């Protein structure tokens, strides 16, 4: 019989007297309506009073209704226990059903028994002992989590305490980067991490400061970003694995790297100065590459010419020495013939280089000039007028020697005349 049944606690299931002088069908009409909760509660309190030793006066008949005390209703512990058993069974079923839980495909379940790790469950419908004996936690393994270092949300929202770092050449730079990670071990993630994002952030900041502290500023700002990100990825993973956090770093992204705002203008000037220095250095190297090869070529040519001149002079000297030795040998054998031959060869050589010949006839005292160059031109077919004009013109001091005239006061002519007279 249900606890809400209006006849709860009656004997034999009939509508006899309730103990308060009323019948069960006075106000309800049998089982045709819901029970009155106030009346049920009143009956329940009366029965509890009977359980704890309340005196109950049993009447022998209908004439015993005017006794010394009120008449208590009849009570059966068996009927009361049946209702409580049904309620306890219902509560037990609900309590056992609370141990069921569902694990998705990208998740894992960590079961704890009185706070101690028991097992890791795979995806599907699972059951554990209900609370408070066992509990479970669902861990997402495929979800990518992101931790931002040096900024929050946007690069403009800088966190200077995290972004400012010191390089190997004692320069301060501002670095902003993001770390993405997933979970590799659900049990380590649940038991060895109190604040996972803070753990990843501190490991990332530690690794980045170590790498930047060993690198120069130009390497960090320009050509070394990819290398720094890869090295930081490996160092972060080693730190997290050493602490058994169950976290796996998937990617490290360098967002921005630049000098602090306070020295940005000075840094730009320094960069421009460095660029100007590099440009001038390149121009100097280009000029050196143009001038030095030509200078080396000229020096090599001069050296070769000097060597050739030296060899020519030495060879001529050796030849002259050999010829002089040969002439000396011949002169020793026939001095007169050798002297005459040397005179004739010398005159031939001298006369072949002269264009004019001065002849002084003995006894007459007249000086004759033989323009050999003109005679050669006439013999080659030159016009006669061009050859006759210099001879017809009088010799004047102002006449040009190259044109065929001569100066009678010339010292060479005077010396030649004196030699002819002798």
C-alpha positions as CSV (number, residue, x, y, z in Angstrom):
1,X,0.0,0.0,0.0
2,X,1.3,3.4,-0.9
3,X,2.2,6.1,1.6
4,X,-0.3,8.5,-0.1
5,X,-3.2,6.0,0.1
6,X,-5.9,7.5,2.4
7,X,-6.4,4.1,3.9
8,X,-2.8,3.8,4.9
9,X,-2.5,2.0,8.3
10,X,-6.1,0.5,8.4
11,X,-6.6,-3.2,9.1
12,X,-7.9,-5.6,6.6
13,X,-8.1,-2.9,4.0
14,X,-11.8,-2.0,5.0
15,X,-13.3,1.3,5.8
16,X,-13.7,0.7,9.5
17,X,-13.4,3.3,12.3
18,X,-10.2,5.3,12.3
19,X,-10.0,5.9,16.0
20,X,-11.3,9.5,15.7
21,X,-14.9,8.4,15.4
22,X,-15.1,8.9,11.6
23,X,-15.2,6.4,8.8
24,X,-12.9,6.4,6.0
25,X,-15.4,7.2,3.3
26,X,-17.0,10.2,5.1
27,X,-15.1,12.9,3.2
28,X,-13.3,11.0,0.4
29,X,-15.9,8.7,-1.1
30,X,-13.7,5.6,-1.2
31,X,-10.8,5.7,-3.7
32,X,-12.3,8.3,-5.9
33,X,-10.0,11.3,-5.1
34,X,-6.5,12.2,-4.1
35,X,-5.7,11.9,-0.3
36,X,-5.7,14.9,2.0
37,X,-2.1,15.6,2.8
38,X,-2.8,17.2,6.1
39,X,-4.8,14.2,7.3
40,X,-2.1,11.8,6.1
41,X,0.5,13.8,8.0
42,X,-1.7,13.9,11.1
43,X,-2.1,10.1,10.9
44,X,1.6,9.7,10.4
45,X,2.4,11.7,13.5
46,X,-0.1,9.7,15.6
47,X,1.5,6.4,14.6
48,X,5.0,7.8,15.4
49,X,3.7,8.7,18.9
50,X,2.5,5.1,19.3
51,X,6.0,3.8,18.4
52,X,7.7,5.8,21.1
53,X,5.5,4.5,24.0
54,X,2.4,6.6,23.8
55,X,-0.4,4.9,25.8
56,X,-3.2,3.5,23.9
57,X,-6.6,2.5,25.4
58,X,-8.3,-0.4,23.8
59,X,-12.1,-0.4,24.1
60,X,-14.2,-3.6,24.4
61,X,-17.1,-2.4,22.4
62,X,-19.1,0.5,21.3
63,X,-19.9,1.4,24.9
64,X,-16.2,1.9,25.9
65,X,-15.9,5.2,24.0
66,X,-16.1,7.3,27.1
67,X,-13.0,6.1,28.9
68,X,-10.3,8.1,30.7
69,X,-8.3,9.1,27.6
70,X,-8.7,9.5,23.9
71,X,-8.7,6.3,21.9
72,X,-5.5,5.7,19.8
73,X,-5.9,4.3,16.3
74,X,-4.8,0.7,15.5
75,X,-1.2,0.5,14.3
76,X,0.6,-2.3,12.5
77,X,4.5,-2.1,12.2
78,X,4.4,-4.5,9.3
79,X,2.3,-2.1,7.2
80,X,4.5,0.9,8.2
81,X,7.7,-1.1,7.2
82,X,6.3,-1.9,3.8
83,X,6.0,1.8,2.8
84,X,9.5,2.6,4.0
85,X,10.9,-0.4,2.2
86,X,9.4,0.7,-1.1
87,X,10.8,4.2,-0.6
88,X,14.2,2.9,0.3
89,X,14.2,0.7,-2.8
90,X,13.3,3.6,-5.0
91,X,16.1,5.7,-3.4
92,X,18.5,2.9,-3.9
93,X,17.7,2.5,-7.5
94,X,18.2,6.2,-8.1
95,X,21.5,6.1,-6.2
96,X,22.8,3.3,-8.2
97,X,21.7,4.9,-11.5
98,X,23.7,8.0,-10.6
99,X,26.9,6.0,-11.3
100,X,26.3,5.9,-15.0
101,X,28.2,8.5,-17.2
102,X,29.1,9.0,-20.8
103,X,32.5,9.5,-22.4
104,X,32.7,11.1,-25.9
105,X,35.2,9.9,-28.6
106,X,37.6,12.7,-28.0
107,X,37.5,12.4,-24.2
108,X,38.7,10.1,-21.5
109,X,37.2,9.5,-18.0
110,X,39.4,9.4,-14.9
111,X,37.7,7.4,-12.1
112,X,38.6,8.3,-8.4
113,X,37.7,6.1,-5.5
114,X,37.7,8.2,-2.3
115,X,40.0,10.6,-4.0
116,X,42.5,7.9,-5.2
117,X,43.1,7.2,-8.9
118,X,41.5,3.9,-10.0
119,X,41.4,3.7,-13.8
120,X,41.0,5.7,-17.0
121,X,38.0,4.8,-19.1
122,X,37.6,4.8,-22.8
123,X,34.7,6.4,-24.8
124,X,31.2,5.0,-24.3
125,X,28.6,4.5,-21.6
126,X,30.4,3.7,-18.3
127,X,29.4,2.9,-14.7
128,X,31.2,3.5,-11.5
129,X,30.2,3.2,-7.8
130,X,27.9,6.1,-6.9
131,X,28.9,9.1,-4.8
132,X,30.5,9.3,-2.3
133,X,32.5,6.1,-2.9
134,X,33.7,6.9,-6.5
135,X,33.7,10.0,-8.6
136,X,34.9,10.7,-12.2
137,X,36.4,13.6,-14.2
138,X,36.0,14.0,-18.0
139,X,39.2,15.1,-19.8
140,X,39.2,16.4,-23.4
141,X,42.4,15.2,-25.2
142,X,41.9,16.7,-28.6
143,X,40.9,20.3,-27.7
144,X,43.7,22.8,-28.4
145,X,44.4,25.2,-25.6
146,X,46.3,28.5,-26.1
147,X,48.4,30.5,-23.7
148,X,49.5,34.0,-24.6
149,X,52.8,35.4,-23.3
150,X,53.5,39.1,-23.4
151,X,50.0,40.1,-24.5
152,X,46.3,39.3,-24.0
153,X,44.0,39.0,-26.9
154,X,45.7,41.6,-29.2
155,X,49.2,42.7,-29.7
156,X,48.3,46.1,-28.5
157,X,47.3,44.8,-25.1
158,X,50.9,44.2,-24.0
159,X,52.0,42.8,-20.7
160,X,55.4,44.4,-20.2
161,X,56.2,42.2,-17.2
162,X,56.2,39.1,-19.4
163,X,57.4,40.5,-22.7
164,X,60.6,42.4,-21.7
165,X,63.6,40.2,-22.0
166,X,67.4,40.8,-21.9
167,X,69.6,39.6,-24.9
168,X,73.2,38.3,-24.8
169,X,74.5,41.7,-25.9
170,X,72.7,43.4,-23.0
171,X,69.9,44.9,-25.0
172,X,66.2,44.9,-23.9
173,X,63.6,43.7,-26.4
174,X,59.9,43.0,-26.2
175,X,58.7,39.6,-27.4
176,X,55.1,38.4,-27.8
177,X,54.4,34.8,-28.6
178,X,51.6,32.2,-28.2
179,X,51.8,28.6,-27.1
180,X,49.3,25.9,-28.2
181,X,49.1,22.6,-26.3
182,X,47.0,19.5,-26.0
183,X,46.8,16.7,-23.4
184,X,48.7,13.5,-23.6
185,X,48.0,11.8,-20.2
186,X,44.6,12.4,-18.5
187,X,45.7,11.0,-15.1
188,X,48.9,13.2,-15.0
189,X,46.9,16.2,-16.1
190,X,44.3,15.7,-13.3
191,X,46.7,14.9,-10.5
192,X,49.9,16.9,-11.3
193,X,48.4,20.2,-12.4
194,X,46.6,22.6,-10.2
195,X,46.5,25.5,-12.8
196,X,47.5,24.1,-16.2
197,X,47.6,27.4,-18.1
198,X,49.8,29.0,-15.5
199,X,52.2,26.0,-15.6
200,X,52.4,26.2,-19.4
201,X,52.9,30.0,-19.3
202,X,55.7,29.8,-16.7
203,X,57.5,27.0,-18.6
204,X,57.2,29.0,-21.9
205,X,58.4,32.2,-20.3
206,X,61.4,30.4,-18.7
207,X,62.4,28.7,-21.9
208,X,62.1,31.9,-24.0
209,X,64.1,33.9,-21.5
210,X,66.9,31.3,-21.6
211,X,67.0,31.3,-25.4
212,X,66.9,35.1,-25.8
213,X,69.6,35.5,-23.1
214,X,72.0,33.4,-25.2
215,X,71.3,35.2,-28.5
216,X,72.2,38.7,-29.8
217,X,69.6,41.3,-30.4
218,X,69.8,41.3,-34.2
219,X,69.4,37.5,-34.4
220,X,66.3,37.6,-32.2
221,X,64.7,40.5,-34.1
222,X,65.4,39.5,-37.7
223,X,66.8,36.2,-39.0
224,X,66.4,34.0,-35.9
225,X,62.7,33.9,-35.3
226,X,61.9,30.5,-36.7
227,X,65.0,28.9,-35.0
228,X,64.1,30.5,-31.7
229,X,60.5,29.2,-31.9
230,X,61.7,25.6,-32.7
231,X,64.2,25.7,-29.8
232,X,61.7,27.1,-27.4
233,X,59.2,24.3,-28.4
234,X,61.7,21.6,-27.5
235,X,62.8,23.2,-24.2
236,X,59.2,23.8,-23.1
237,X,58.4,20.1,-23.7
238,X,61.4,18.9,-21.7
239,X,60.4,21.1,-18.8
240,X,56.8,19.9,-18.8
241,X,57.8,16.2,-19.2
242,X,60.2,16.6,-16.3
243,X,57.3,17.6,-14.1
244,X,54.9,14.9,-15.6
245,X,52.2,17.4,-16.3
246,X,50.6,15.3,-19.1
247,X,50.7,18.3,-21.5
248,X,52.1,18.2,-25.0
249,X,53.2,21.4,-26.8
250,X,51.8,21.5,-30.3
251,X,53.0,24.8,-31.6
252,X,54.9,28.0,-30.6
253,X,54.1,31.1,-32.7
254,X,56.2,34.3,-32.6
255,X,53.8,37.2,-32.8
256,X,56.1,40.2,-32.5
257,X,59.6,41.0,-31.5
258,X,60.8,44.6,-31.3
259,X,62.6,47.1,-28.9
260,X,60.6,48.7,-26.1
261,X,58.5,51.7,-27.0
262,X,60.7,54.0,-24.9
263,X,63.8,53.4,-27.1
264,X,62.0,52.8,-30.4
265,X,63.1,56.1,-32.0
266,X,66.7,55.6,-30.9
267,X,66.7,52.1,-32.2
268,X,65.4,53.2,-35.6
269,X,68.2,55.7,-35.8
270,X,70.7,53.0,-34.9
271,X,69.2,50.7,-37.6
272,X,69.4,53.5,-40.2
273,X,73.0,54.2,-39.2
274,X,73.8,50.5,-39.5
275,X,72.2,50.4,-43.0
276,X,74.1,53.4,-44.1
277,X,77.3,51.8,-42.8
278,X,76.5,48.7,-44.7
279,X,75.7,50.6,-47.9
280,X,79.0,52.6,-47.7
281,X,80.9,49.4,-47.0
282,X,79.4,47.8,-50.1
283,X,80.2,50.8,-52.2
284,X,83.8,50.8,-51.0
285,X,84.1,47.1,-51.8
286,X,82.7,47.7,-55.2
287,X,85.2,50.5,-55.8
288,X,88.0,48.4,-54.5
289,X,86.9,45.5,-56.8
290,X,87.0,47.9,-59.7
291,X,90.3,49.7,-58.9
292,X,92.5,46.9,-57.5
293,X,92.3,44.6,-60.5
294,X,93.3,47.4,-62.8
295,X,96.1,48.5,-60.6
296,X,97.3,44.9,-60.4
297,X,97.1,44.6,-64.1
298,X,99.1,47.8,-64.6
299,X,101.7,46.7,-62.1
300,X,102.0,43.4,-63.8
301,X,102.4,45.0,-67.2
302,X,105.1,47.4,-65.8
303,X,106.9,44.5,-64.3
304,X,106.8,42.6,-67.5
305,X,108.0,45.6,-69.5
306,X,110.8,46.2,-67.0
307,X,111.9,42.5,-67.3
308,X,111.8,42.8,-71.1
309,X,113.8,46.0,-71.0
310,X,116.3,44.4,-68.7
311,X,116.7,41.4,-70.9
312,X,117.0,43.5,-74.0
313,X,119.7,45.8,-72.5
314,X,121.6,42.8,-71.2
315,X,121.4,41.1,-74.5
316,X,122.5,44.2,-76.4
317,X,125.4,44.7,-74.0
318,X,126.4,41.1,-74.4
319,X,126.2,41.4,-78.1
320,X,128.2,44.6,-78.2
321,X,130.8,43.1,-76.0
322,X,131.0,40.0,-78.2
323,X,131.3,42.2,-81.3
324,X,134.0,44.4,-79.7
325,X,135.9,41.2,-78.8
326,X,135.7,40.0,-82.4
327,X,136.7,43.4,-83.8
328,X,139.6,43.5,-81.4
329,X,140.8,40.2,-82.6
330,X,140.6,41.3,-86.2
331,X,142.3,44.6,-85.4
332,X,145.1,42.8,-83.8
333,X,145.7,40.8,-87.0
334,X,145.3,43.7,-89.6
335,X,145.1,47.1,-87.9
336,X,145.1,49.3,-91.1
337,X,142.4,47.3,-92.9
338,X,140.3,47.1,-89.8
339,X,140.7,50.8,-89.1
340,X,139.6,51.7,-92.6
341,X,136.7,49.3,-92.5
342,X,135.5,50.7,-89.1
343,X,135.8,54.3,-90.5
344,X,133.7,53.4,-93.6
345,X,131.1,51.5,-91.5
346,X,130.8,54.4,-89.1
347,X,130.5,57.0,-91.9
348,X,127.9,54.8,-93.6
349,X,125.9,54.7,-90.4
350,X,126.2,58.4,-89.8
351,X,125.4,59.4,-93.4
352,X,122.4,57.1,-93.5
353,X,120.8,59.0,-90.6
354,X,121.6,62.6,-92.0
355,X,119.4,64.3,-94.5
356,X,122.0,66.9,-95.6
357,X,125.7,66.7,-96.3
358,X,128.1,69.6,-96.2
359,X,131.1,69.3,-98.6
360,X,134.2,71.6,-98.5
361,X,136.3,71.5,-101.6
362,X,140.0,71.8,-100.9
363,X,141.6,75.0,-102.3
364,X,138.4,76.6,-103.4
365,X,137.1,77.6,-100.0
366,X,133.4,77.3,-101.1
367,X,131.0,75.4,-98.9
368,X,128.6,73.1,-100.8
369,X,125.4,71.7,-99.4
370,X,123.9,68.5,-100.8
371,X,120.3,68.1,-99.8
372,X,120.2,64.3,-99.8
373,X,116.6,64.2,-98.7
374,X,115.5,66.3,-101.6
375,X,117.6,64.3,-104.0
376,X,116.0,61.1,-102.7
377,X,112.5,62.7,-103.2
378,X,113.4,63.7,-106.8
379,X,114.7,60.2,-107.6
380,X,111.4,58.8,-106.2
381,X,109.4,61.0,-108.6
382,X,108.8,64.1,-106.6
383,X,108.0,67.4,-108.5
384,X,111.2,69.2,-109.7
385,X,109.9,72.6,-108.5
386,X,109.6,71.4,-104.9
387,X,113.3,70.2,-105.0
388,X,114.7,73.3,-106.8
389,X,113.1,76.0,-104.6
390,X,115.3,75.4,-101.5
391,X,118.5,75.7,-103.6
392,X,117.4,78.9,-105.3
393,X,116.5,80.6,-102.0
394,X,119.2,82.5,-100.3
395,X,120.3,81.2,-97.0
396,X,119.2,83.6,-94.3
397,X,119.6,83.3,-90.5
398,X,115.9,83.2,-90.1
399,X,115.3,80.3,-92.5
400,X,114.1,77.0,-91.0
401,X,116.8,74.3,-91.0
402,X,114.1,71.7,-91.6
403,X,113.1,73.5,-94.8
404,X,116.7,73.3,-96.3
405,X,118.2,76.6,-95.1
406,X,121.1,77.1,-92.8
407,X,122.7,79.7,-90.6
408,X,126.3,80.6,-91.7
409,X,127.0,81.6,-88.0
410,X,126.0,78.1,-86.8
411,X,128.7,76.7,-84.6
412,X,128.5,73.2,-86.0
413,X,129.1,74.6,-89.5
414,X,132.0,76.5,-88.3
415,X,133.5,73.5,-86.7
416,X,133.0,71.4,-89.8
417,X,134.7,74.1,-91.9
418,X,137.7,74.3,-89.6
419,X,138.0,70.5,-89.8
420,X,137.9,70.6,-93.6
421,X,140.6,73.3,-93.7
422,X,142.8,71.2,-91.6
